[in-house]
């Protein structure tokens, strides 16, 4: 019988990869499938961004070669986090802590904290 904790971690990591792929493809429709409707982001300057804002903003992102480096991932029951760093065109852009929640049996991204 599969280990439920391992299956949860696999599901969160797969969702995290879908998040990254949405950025690679600059595809708001892909990102919309990953983010919960009440998703929100917190940026270093104090800005709070909601799902609709992020999806609309993705269409204006300049093309760049992106590399996502994952440093950690952990599941805590119905919550999970991944932590990583984003590089664009070889330059470090940000580090982030992504938060996921299992709701009605489905994992969704619910928040991200971005730091320089």
C-alpha atoms as one frame of an Amber mdcrd trajectory, in Angstrom:
protein
   0.000   0.000   0.000   1.436   3.421  -0.952   2.513   5.784   1.808  -0.083
   8.623   1.962   2.528  11.185   3.060   4.695  10.296   0.076   1.718  10.522
  -2.287   0.861  13.962  -0.882   4.416  15.184  -1.386   4.401  13.854  -4.954
   1.111  15.685  -5.633   2.452  18.969  -4.240   5.705  18.672  -6.200   3.744
  17.989  -9.391   1.621  21.082  -8.742   4.790  23.104  -8.072   6.158  21.960
 -11.450   2.899  23.006 -13.135   3.333  26.451 -11.548   6.854  26.686 -12.997
   5.705  25.481 -16.419   3.001  28.148 -16.512   5.717  30.787 -16.082   7.954
  29.146 -18.693   5.096  29.235 -21.193   3.762  32.613 -20.002   0.371  30.924
 -19.887  -2.279  32.399 -17.571  -4.691  29.536 -18.312  -2.174  26.997 -16.982
  -1.518  29.143 -13.935  -5.245  29.540 -13.246  -5.492  25.757 -12.821  -2.795
  25.806 -10.120  -3.977  28.763  -8.035  -6.931  28.723  -5.666  -9.502  31.443
  -6.318  -8.506  33.139  -3.042  -4.744  32.889  -3.771  -2.613  35.855  -2.751
   1.035  36.846  -3.001   3.145  39.036  -0.759   6.088  40.944  -2.252   9.076
  42.564  -0.492   7.747  46.097  -1.011   4.518  45.231   0.830   2.446  44.767
  -2.315  -0.284  42.155  -2.117  -1.255  40.544  -5.427  -4.366  38.467  -6.016
  -5.010  35.720  -8.561  -6.640  37.928 -11.200  -3.781  40.442 -10.961  -1.124
  37.767 -11.414  -2.901  36.170 -14.366  -3.320  39.512 -16.115   0.275  40.507
 -15.371   1.672  37.299 -16.857   0.734  38.520 -20.321   3.083  41.493 -19.877
   6.135  39.622 -18.568   9.102  40.086 -20.896  10.482  36.898 -22.445  13.299
  35.421 -20.370  15.116  32.136 -19.874  13.810  31.010 -16.477  15.375  28.540
 -14.055  13.570  27.476 -10.896  15.681  25.924  -8.163  13.771  24.112  -5.417
  15.447  24.094  -2.014  12.846  22.461   0.188   9.401  20.952   0.256   7.319
  19.665   3.110   3.778  18.471   3.760   2.003  19.210   7.049  -1.314  17.348
   6.871  -3.544  19.444   4.600  -0.909  22.172   4.117   2.395  22.103   2.287
   5.230  24.436   1.349   7.927  24.583  -1.269  10.849  26.989  -1.106  13.025
  27.992  -4.020  14.850  30.587  -6.067  14.039  32.001  -9.496  16.707  32.996
 -12.028  15.904  34.928 -15.215  18.485  35.063 -17.991  21.095  33.736 -15.549
  20.468  36.376 -12.870  18.948  35.629  -9.487  15.578  37.410  -9.371  13.917
  36.239  -6.161  13.468  33.567  -3.572  10.003  32.399  -2.615   7.968  30.325
  -0.225   4.893  28.811  -1.866   2.013  27.582   0.268  -0.380  24.840  -0.802
  -3.575  23.555   0.825  -5.646  20.444   0.277  -9.272  21.437  -0.073 -12.006
  18.900  -0.755  -9.265  16.376  -1.530  -7.549  18.604  -4.123  -4.191  20.379
  -3.686  -4.111  24.053  -4.708  -1.642  26.895  -4.354  -3.028  29.375  -1.821
  -0.169  31.842  -1.311   3.414  32.835  -2.033   5.854  35.046  -0.140   8.513
  36.561  -2.395  11.802  37.950  -1.065  14.718  39.586  -2.890
